[in-house]
């Protein structure tokens, strides 16, 4: 298995894998215009990889895509817990079904956490699926109970 950092040239592949992941994980119905959703993701990856605000890792075996994951970099005002204000949001962790159970996600996770460390991020946070949660707990991630969300589309 080969692991490499994603480039702008990988934007379509990353977009397609995000659509696959969303199909597996979402409880909401897919958007009416799934092609527009795919294109919005491709545009996001092109822009965010180019400006460095997204770092992704791609796993391949003999030229076949096996999995991916990424971090979005966040800069906030300094706090006691994060004195430099830098954190990373781990997302887009996806392993194609035929490659699951082979340690792909664990290697991607380790690579992304190390990349966040080299970028001087002080915290890595994520929203875990039920399938992914055991991996994150084993790695050392902790549940944080005080997070809240306000959906602007609901009000």
MODELLER restraints for C-alpha pairs under 7 A, 6 or more apart:
rsr = mdl.restraints
at = mdl.atoms
rsr.add(forms.Gaussian(group=physical.xy_distance, feature=features.Distance(at['CA:1:A'], at['CA:59:A']), mean=6.70, stdev=0.5))
rsr.add(forms.Gaussian(group=physical.xy_distance, feature=features.Distance(at['CA:1:A'], at['CA:60:A']), mean=5.82, stdev=0.5))
rsr.add(forms.Gaussian(group=physical.xy_distance, feature=features.Distance(at['CA:1:A'], at['CA:61:A']), mean=4.74, stdev=0.5))
rsr.add(forms.Gaussian(group=physical.xy_distance, feature=features.Distance(at['CA:2:A'], at['CA:59:A']), mean=5.63, stdev=0.5))
rsr.add(forms.Gaussian(group=physical.xy_distance, feature=features.Distance(at['CA:2:A'], at['CA:60:A']), mean=5.24, stdev=0.5))
rsr.add(forms.Gaussian(group=physical.xy_distance, feature=features.Distance(at['CA:2:A'], at['CA:61:A']), mean=6.12, stdev=0.5))
rsr.add(forms.Gaussian(group=physical.xy_distance, feature=features.Distance(at['CA:3:A'], at['CA:57:A']), mean=6.64, stdev=0.5))
rsr.add(forms.Gaussian(group=physical.xy_distance, feature=features.Distance(at['CA:3:A'], at['CA:58:A']), mean=5.64, stdev=0.5))
rsr.add(forms.Gaussian(group=physical.xy_distance, feature=features.Distance(at['CA:3:A'], at['CA:59:A']), mean=4.50, stdev=0.5))
rsr.add(forms.Gaussian(group=physical.xy_distance, feature=features.Distance(at['CA:3:A'], at['CA:60:A']), mean=6.44, stdev=0.5))
rsr.add(forms.Gaussian(group=physical.xy_distance, feature=features.Distance(at['CA:4:A'], at['CA:57:A']), mean=5.50, stdev=0.5))
rsr.add(forms.Gaussian(group=physical.xy_distance, feature=features.Distance(at['CA:4:A'], at['CA:58:A']), mean=5.44, stdev=0.5))
rsr.add(forms.Gaussian(group=physical.xy_distance, feature=features.Distance(at['CA:4:A'], at['CA:59:A']), mean=6.67, stdev=0.5))
rsr.add(forms.Gaussian(group=physical.xy_distance, feature=features.Distance(at['CA:5:A'], at['CA:56:A']), mean=5.65, stdev=0.5))
rsr.add(forms.Gaussian(group=physical.xy_distance, feature=features.Distance(at['CA:5:A'], at['CA:57:A']), mean=4.41, stdev=0.5))
rsr.add(forms.Gaussian(group=physical.xy_distance, feature=features.Distance(at['CA:5:A'], at['CA:58:A']), mean=6.15, stdev=0.5))
rsr.add(forms.Gaussian(group=physical.xy_distance, feature=features.Distance(at['CA:6:A'], at['CA:55:A']), mean=6.99, stdev=0.5))
rsr.add(forms.Gaussian(group=physical.xy_distance, feature=features.Distance(at['CA:6:A'], at['CA:56:A']), mean=5.08, stdev=0.5))
rsr.add(forms.Gaussian(group=physical.xy_distance, feature=features.Distance(at['CA:6:A'], at['CA:57:A']), mean=5.44, stdev=0.5))
rsr.add(forms.Gaussian(group=physical.xy_distance, feature=features.Distance(at['CA:6:A'], at['CA:58:A']), mean=6.07, stdev=0.5))
rsr.add(forms.Gaussian(group=physical.xy_distance, feature=features.Distance(at['CA:7:A'], at['CA:49:A']), mean=6.56, stdev=0.5))
rsr.add(forms.Gaussian(group=physical.xy_distance, feature=features.Distance(at['CA:8:A'], at['CA:46:A']), mean=5.06, stdev=0.5))
rsr.add(forms.Gaussian(group=physical.xy_distance, feature=features.Distance(at['CA:8:A'], at['CA:49:A']), mean=5.88, stdev=0.5))
rsr.add(forms.Gaussian(group=physical.xy_distance, feature=features.Distance(at['CA:8:A'], at['CA:50:A']), mean=6.31, stdev=0.5))
rsr.add(forms.Gaussian(group=physical.xy_distance, feature=features.Distance(at['CA:11:A'], at['CA:42:A']), mean=5.11, stdev=0.5))
rsr.add(forms.Gaussian(group=physical.xy_distance, feature=features.Distance(at['CA:11:A'], at['CA:45:A']), mean=5.14, stdev=0.5))
rsr.add(forms.Gaussian(group=physical.xy_distance, feature=features.Distance(at['CA:11:A'], at['CA:46:A']), mean=5.46, stdev=0.5))
rsr.add(forms.Gaussian(group=physical.xy_distance, feature=features.Distance(at['CA:12:A'], at['CA:42:A']), mean=5.28, stdev=0.5))
rsr.add(forms.Gaussian(group=physical.xy_distance, feature=features.Distance(at['CA:15:A'], at['CA:38:A']), mean=5.82, stdev=0.5))
rsr.add(forms.Gaussian(group=physical.xy_distance, feature=features.Distance(at['CA:15:A'], at['CA:41:A']), mean=5.04, stdev=0.5))
rsr.add(forms.Gaussian(group=physical.xy_distance, feature=features.Distance(at['CA:15:A'], at['CA:42:A']), mean=4.95, stdev=0.5))
rsr.add(forms.Gaussian(group=physical.xy_distance, feature=features.Distance(at['CA:16:A'], at['CA:38:A']), mean=6.62, stdev=0.5))
rsr.add(forms.Gaussian(group=physical.xy_distance, feature=features.Distance(at['CA:18:A'], at['CA:92:A']), mean=6.49, stdev=0.5))
rsr.add(forms.Gaussian(group=physical.xy_distance, feature=features.Distance(at['CA:19:A'], at['CA:38:A']), mean=6.63, stdev=0.5))
rsr.add(forms.Gaussian(group=physical.xy_distance, feature=features.Distance(at['CA:21:A'], at['CA:94:A']), mean=6.22, stdev=0.5))
rsr.add(forms.Gaussian(group=physical.xy_distance, feature=features.Distance(at['CA:48:A'], at['CA:54:A']), mean=5.05, stdev=0.5))
rsr.add(forms.Gaussian(group=physical.xy_distance, feature=features.Distance(at['CA:49:A'], at['CA:55:A']), mean=6.26, stdev=0.5))
rsr.add(forms.Gaussian(group=physical.xy_distance, feature=features.Distance(at['CA:53:A'], at['CA:72:A']), mean=5.63, stdev=0.5))
rsr.add(forms.Gaussian(group=physical.xy_distance, feature=features.Distance(at['CA:53:A'], at['CA:73:A']), mean=5.23, stdev=0.5))
rsr.add(forms.Gaussian(group=physical.xy_distance, feature=features.Distance(at['CA:54:A'], at['CA:70:A']), mean=6.77, stdev=0.5))
rsr.add(forms.Gaussian(group=physical.xy_distance, feature=features.Distance(at['CA:54:A'], at['CA:71:A']), mean=5.67, stdev=0.5))
rsr.add(forms.Gaussian(group=physical.xy_distance, feature=features.Distance(at['CA:54:A'], at['CA:72:A']), mean=4.58, stdev=0.5))
rsr.add(forms.Gaussian(group=physical.xy_distance, feature=features.Distance(at['CA:54:A'], at['CA:73:A']), mean=6.40, stdev=0.5))
rsr.add(forms.Gaussian(group=physical.xy_distance, feature=features.Distance(at['CA:55:A'], at['CA:70:A']), mean=5.41, stdev=0.5))
rsr.add(forms.Gaussian(group=physical.xy_distance, feature=features.Distance(at['CA:55:A'], at['CA:71:A']), mean=5.39, stdev=0.5))
rsr.add(forms.Gaussian(group=physical.xy_distance, feature=features.Distance(at['CA:55:A'], at['CA:72:A']), mean=6.67, stdev=0.5))
rsr.add(forms.Gaussian(group=physical.xy_distance, feature=features.Distance(at['CA:56:A'], at['CA:68:A']), mean=6.96, stdev=0.5))
rsr.add(forms.Gaussian(group=physical.xy_distance, feature=features.Distance(at['CA:56:A'], at['CA:69:A']), mean=5.62, stdev=0.5))
rsr.add(forms.Gaussian(group=physical.xy_distance, feature=features.Distance(at['CA:56:A'], at['CA:70:A']), mean=3.98, stdev=0.5))
rsr.add(forms.Gaussian(group=physical.xy_distance, feature=features.Distance(at['CA:56:A'], at['CA:71:A']), mean=6.47, stdev=0.5))
rsr.add(forms.Gaussian(group=physical.xy_distance, feature=features.Distance(at['CA:57:A'], at['CA:68:A']), mean=5.53, stdev=0.5))
rsr.add(forms.Gaussian(group=physical.xy_distance, feature=features.Distance(at['CA:57:A'], at['CA:69:A']), mean=5.63, stdev=0.5))
rsr.add(forms.Gaussian(group=physical.xy_distance, feature=features.Distance(at['CA:57:A'], at['CA:70:A']), mean=6.18, stdev=0.5))
rsr.add(forms.Gaussian(group=physical.xy_distance, feature=features.Distance(at['CA:57:A'], at['CA:108:A']), mean=6.31, stdev=0.5))
rsr.add(forms.Gaussian(group=physical.xy_distance, feature=features.Distance(at['CA:58:A'], at['CA:67:A']), mean=5.93, stdev=0.5))
rsr.add(forms.Gaussian(group=physical.xy_distance, feature=features.Distance(at['CA:58:A'], at['CA:68:A']), mean=4.54, stdev=0.5))
rsr.add(forms.Gaussian(group=physical.xy_distance, feature=features.Distance(at['CA:59:A'], at['CA:65:A']), mean=6.24, stdev=0.5))
rsr.add(forms.Gaussian(group=physical.xy_distance, feature=features.Distance(at['CA:59:A'], at['CA:66:A']), mean=5.27, stdev=0.5))
rsr.add(forms.Gaussian(group=physical.xy_distance, feature=features.Distance(at['CA:59:A'], at['CA:67:A']), mean=5.05, stdev=0.5))
rsr.add(forms.Gaussian(group=physical.xy_distance, feature=features.Distance(at['CA:59:A'], at['CA:68:A']), mean=6.05, stdev=0.5))
rsr.add(forms.Gaussian(group=physical.xy_distance, feature=features.Distance(at['CA:60:A'], at['CA:66:A']), mean=5.04, stdev=0.5))
rsr.add(forms.Gaussian(group=physical.xy_distance, feature=features.Distance(at['CA:66:A'], at['CA:95:A']), mean=5.89, stdev=0.5))
rsr.add(forms.Gaussian(group=physical.xy_distance, feature=features.Distance(at['CA:66:A'], at['CA:96:A']), mean=5.56, stdev=0.5))
rsr.add(forms.Gaussian(group=physical.xy_distance, feature=features.Distance(at['CA:66:A'], at['CA:99:A']), mean=5.98, stdev=0.5))
rsr.add(forms.Gaussian(group=physical.xy_distance, feature=features.Distance(at['CA:67:A'], at['CA:94:A']), mean=5.38, stdev=0.5))
rsr.add(forms.Gaussian(group=physical.xy_distance, feature=features.Distance(at['CA:67:A'], at['CA:95:A']), mean=4.01, stdev=0.5))
rsr.add(forms.Gaussian(group=physical.xy_distance, feature=features.Distance(at['CA:67:A'], at['CA:96:A']), mean=5.84, stdev=0.5))
rsr.add(forms.Gaussian(group=physical.xy_distance, feature=features.Distance(at['CA:67:A'], at['CA:104:A']), mean=6.85, stdev=0.5))
rsr.add(forms.Gaussian(group=physical.xy_distance, feature=features.Distance(at['CA:68:A'], at['CA:92:A']), mean=6.88, stdev=0.5))
rsr.add(forms.Gaussian(group=physical.xy_distance, feature=features.Distance(at['CA:68:A'], at['CA:93:A']), mean=5.70, stdev=0.5))
rsr.add(forms.Gaussian(group=physical.xy_distance, feature=features.Distance(at['CA:68:A'], at['CA:94:A']), mean=5.39, stdev=0.5))
rsr.add(forms.Gaussian(group=physical.xy_distance, feature=features.Distance(at['CA:68:A'], at['CA:95:A']), mean=6.45, stdev=0.5))
rsr.add(forms.Gaussian(group=physical.xy_distance, feature=features.Distance(at['CA:68:A'], at['CA:108:A']), mean=6.93, stdev=0.5))
rsr.add(forms.Gaussian(group=physical.xy_distance, feature=features.Distance(at['CA:69:A'], at['CA:91:A']), mean=6.16, stdev=0.5))
rsr.add(forms.Gaussian(group=physical.xy_distance, feature=features.Distance(at['CA:69:A'], at['CA:92:A']), mean=4.82, stdev=0.5))
rsr.add(forms.Gaussian(group=physical.xy_distance, feature=features.Distance(at['CA:69:A'], at['CA:93:A']), mean=4.02, stdev=0.5))
rsr.add(forms.Gaussian(group=physical.xy_distance, feature=features.Distance(at['CA:69:A'], at['CA:94:A']), mean=6.27, stdev=0.5))
rsr.add(forms.Gaussian(group=physical.xy_distance, feature=features.Distance(at['CA:69:A'], at['CA:108:A']), mean=6.35, stdev=0.5))
rsr.add(forms.Gaussian(group=physical.xy_distance, feature=features.Distance(at['CA:70:A'], at['CA:90:A']), mean=5.84, stdev=0.5))
rsr.add(forms.Gaussian(group=physical.xy_distance, feature=features.Distance(at['CA:70:A'], at['CA:91:A']), mean=5.46, stdev=0.5))
rsr.add(forms.Gaussian(group=physical.xy_distance, feature=features.Distance(at['CA:70:A'], at['CA:92:A']), mean=5.84, stdev=0.5))
rsr.add(forms.Gaussian(group=physical.xy_distance, feature=features.Distance(at['CA:70:A'], at['CA:93:A']), mean=6.82, stdev=0.5))
rsr.add(forms.Gaussian(group=physical.xy_distance, feature=features.Distance(at['CA:70:A'], at['CA:112:A']), mean=6.66, stdev=0.5))
rsr.add(forms.Gaussian(group=physical.xy_distance, feature=features.Distance(at['CA:71:A'], at['CA:88:A']), mean=5.76, stdev=0.5))
rsr.add(forms.Gaussian(group=physical.xy_distance, feature=features.Distance(at['CA:71:A'], at['CA:89:A']), mean=5.24, stdev=0.5))
rsr.add(forms.Gaussian(group=physical.xy_distance, feature=features.Distance(at['CA:71:A'], at['CA:90:A']), mean=4.47, stdev=0.5))
rsr.add(forms.Gaussian(group=physical.xy_distance, feature=features.Distance(at['CA:71:A'], at['CA:91:A']), mean=5.96, stdev=0.5))
rsr.add(forms.Gaussian(group=physical.xy_distance, feature=features.Distance(at['CA:71:A'], at['CA:112:A']), mean=6.80, stdev=0.5))
rsr.add(forms.Gaussian(group=physical.xy_distance, feature=features.Distance(at['CA:72:A'], at['CA:88:A']), mean=5.53, stdev=0.5))
rsr.add(forms.Gaussian(group=physical.xy_distance, feature=features.Distance(at['CA:72:A'], at['CA:89:A']), mean=5.11, stdev=0.5))
rsr.add(forms.Gaussian(group=physical.xy_distance, feature=features.Distance(at['CA:72:A'], at['CA:90:A']), mean=6.66, stdev=0.5))
rsr.add(forms.Gaussian(group=physical.xy_distance, feature=features.Distance(at['CA:73:A'], at['CA:87:A']), mean=6.13, stdev=0.5))
rsr.add(forms.Gaussian(group=physical.xy_distance, feature=features.Distance(at['CA:73:A'], at['CA:88:A']), mean=4.63, stdev=0.5))
rsr.add(forms.Gaussian(group=physical.xy_distance, feature=features.Distance(at['CA:73:A'], at['CA:89:A']), mean=6.50, stdev=0.5))
rsr.add(forms.Gaussian(group=physical.xy_distance, feature=features.Distance(at['CA:74:A'], at['CA:86:A']), mean=5.81, stdev=0.5))
rsr.add(forms.Gaussian(group=physical.xy_distance, feature=features.Distance(at['CA:74:A'], at['CA:87:A']), mean=5.21, stdev=0.5))
rsr.add(forms.Gaussian(group=physical.xy_distance, feature=features.Distance(at['CA:74:A'], at['CA:88:A']), mean=5.69, stdev=0.5))
rsr.add(forms.Gaussian(group=physical.xy_distance, feature=features.Distance(at['CA:75:A'], at['CA:85:A']), mean=5.33, stdev=0.5))
rsr.add(forms.Gaussian(group=physical.xy_distance, feature=features.Distance(at['CA:75:A'], at['CA:86:A']), mean=4.73, stdev=0.5))
rsr.add(forms.Gaussian(group=physical.xy_distance, feature=features.Distance(at['CA:75:A'], at['CA:87:A']), mean=6.49, stdev=0.5))
rsr.add(forms.Gaussian(group=physical.xy_distance, feature=features.Distance(at['CA:76:A'], at['CA:85:A']), mean=4.65, stdev=0.5))
rsr.add(forms.Gaussian(group=physical.xy_distance, feature=features.Distance(at['CA:76:A'], at['CA:86:A']), mean=6.43, stdev=0.5))
rsr.add(forms.Gaussian(group=physical.xy_distance, feature=features.Distance(at['CA:77:A'], at['CA:85:A']), mean=5.21, stdev=0.5))
rsr.add(forms.Gaussian(group=physical.xy_distance, feature=features.Distance(at['CA:78:A'], at['CA:84:A']), mean=5.27, stdev=0.5))
rsr.add(forms.Gaussian(group=physical.xy_distance, feature=features.Distance(at['CA:78:A'], at['CA:85:A']), mean=4.20, stdev=0.5))
rsr.add(forms.Gaussian(group=physical.xy_distance, feature=features.Distance(at['CA:79:A'], at['CA:85:A']), mean=6.60, stdev=0.5))
rsr.add(forms.Gaussian(group=physical.xy_distance, feature=features.Distance(at['CA:82:A'], at['CA:122:A']), mean=5.71, stdev=0.5))
rsr.add(forms.Gaussian(group=physical.xy_distance, feature=features.Distance(at['CA:86:A'], at['CA:120:A']), mean=6.89, stdev=0.5))
rsr.add(forms.Gaussian(group=physical.xy_distance, feature=features.Distance(at['CA:86:A'], at['CA:121:A']), mean=4.63, stdev=0.5))
rsr.add(forms.Gaussian(group=physical.xy_distance, feature=features.Distance(at['CA:86:A'], at['CA:122:A']), mean=6.04, stdev=0.5))
rsr.add(forms.Gaussian(group=physical.xy_distance, feature=features.Distance(at['CA:87:A'], at['CA:121:A']), mean=4.57, stdev=0.5))
rsr.add(forms.Gaussian(group=physical.xy_distance, feature=features.Distance(at['CA:87:A'], at['CA:122:A']), mean=5.55, stdev=0.5))
rsr.add(forms.Gaussian(group=physical.xy_distance, feature=features.Distance(at['CA:87:A'], at['CA:123:A']), mean=4.80, stdev=0.5))
rsr.add(forms.Gaussian(group=physical.xy_distance, feature=features.Distance(at['CA:87:A'], at['CA:124:A']), mean=5.79, stdev=0.5))
rsr.add(forms.Gaussian(group=physical.xy_distance, feature=features.Distance(at['CA:88:A'], at['CA:116:A']), mean=6.47, stdev=0.5))
rsr.add(forms.Gaussian(group=physical.xy_distance, feature=features.Distance(at['CA:88:A'], at['CA:121:A']), mean=6.36, stdev=0.5))
rsr.add(forms.Gaussian(group=physical.xy_distance, feature=features.Distance(at['CA:88:A'], at['CA:123:A']), mean=6.34, stdev=0.5))
rsr.add(forms.Gaussian(group=physical.xy_distance, feature=features.Distance(at['CA:88:A'], at['CA:124:A']), mean=4.73, stdev=0.5))
rsr.add(forms.Gaussian(group=physical.xy_distance, feature=features.Distance(at['CA:88:A'], at['CA:125:A']), mean=6.38, stdev=0.5))
rsr.add(forms.Gaussian(group=physical.xy_distance, feature=features.Distance(at['CA:89:A'], at['CA:124:A']), mean=5.68, stdev=0.5))
rsr.add(forms.Gaussian(group=physical.xy_distance, feature=features.Distance(at['CA:89:A'], at['CA:125:A']), mean=4.95, stdev=0.5))
rsr.add(forms.Gaussian(group=physical.xy_distance, feature=features.Distance(at['CA:89:A'], at['CA:126:A']), mean=5.55, stdev=0.5))
rsr.add(forms.Gaussian(group=physical.xy_distance, feature=features.Distance(at['CA:90:A'], at['CA:124:A']), mean=6.57, stdev=0.5))
rsr.add(forms.Gaussian(group=physical.xy_distance, feature=features.Distance(at['CA:90:A'], at['CA:125:A']), mean=6.03, stdev=0.5))
rsr.add(forms.Gaussian(group=physical.xy_distance, feature=features.Distance(at['CA:90:A'], at['CA:126:A']), mean=5.05, stdev=0.5))
rsr.add(forms.Gaussian(group=physical.xy_distance, feature=features.Distance(at['CA:91:A'], at['CA:126:A']), mean=6.45, stdev=0.5))
rsr.add(forms.Gaussian(group=physical.xy_distance, feature=features.Distance(at['CA:95:A'], at['CA:105:A']), mean=6.59, stdev=0.5))
rsr.add(forms.Gaussian(group=physical.xy_distance, feature=features.Distance(at['CA:106:A'], at['CA:135:A']), mean=6.98, stdev=0.5))
